[in-house]
């Protein structure tokens, strides 16, 4: 079944709070919110808060690092 395969992958995703992303990136929470609202950082809305897939943070940082290199 295709649905069960995608469910398995989704359960492997680790989601971070905005505060956790800010700590990892060493920026303020407001900077993370700006990145989410601008679409530069992928996030999922859960109720009134956001959760950011850990891989999205790594992809963003990788892209930012490549731009400066």
SULJOZI-V746215 format. One record per pair of residues at least 6 apart in sequence whose C-alpha atoms are under 6 Angstrom apart, sorted by the first residue. I is the first residue (numbers start at 0). J is the second residue. Records with the same first field share a line. If there is no record, write none. Layout:
BEGIN
I: J / J
END
This chain:
BEGIN
13: 52 / 53
14: 50 / 51 / 52 / 53
15: 50 / 51
16: 50
18: 28
21: 27 / 28
34: 40
42: 50 / 51
43: 49 / 50
END
